[in-house]
Amino acid sequence: MADVVEGEVVDSSAGQVSLTVDLTG
């Protein structure tokens, strides 16, 4: 699963992935 933290997507299986949050787009 992924959690949105400070505009970054943190994936528990991939660690911290710095991506653009485009969920509310």
C-alpha positions, 0 to 999 in steps of 0.5 A: 500500500502507499501513503501520502506523506508531505507530497511524496508517495511512500511505498512500504515495499519500495521504500520512499519514492519521490513522485508527484502526487496526482491523486486529487489531480 
